[in-house]
Amino acid sequence: MWFEIAVVSTLFAVGNIVFGHFEEGTPRWRRVAKLALFIALGVAVSSRFGRFWFWAMLVAAALPVLYIHLWLLPSKGINGWTGEPKEKYYAFRGWKRG
């Protein structure tokens, strides 16, 4: 199970380093809860069903991300890679600019 914890934690660490500026309006408690949830889910899936299903879970978790960035954001006039224009991105996330 240590391997699954390491994989999920590494993905979150790299994600926060590279893409953390897109989450600046998200409360810290929610970001920590998301990490804890994914670690718990990954360990549970791996221990109950095996490592193959752990990897399948990670792929399944990536599908909504791809949908949002490749279709939903561009349909709202927001660049799915850069989050620009910032005003539209902030409005989409429900954040106040400031």
Secondary structure, 3 states (H helix, E strand, C coil): CHHHHHHHHHHHHHHHHHHHHHHCCCCHHHHHHHHHHHHHHHHHHHHHHCHHHHHHHHHHHHHHHHHHHHHHHHHCCCCCCCCCCHHHHHHHHCCCCC
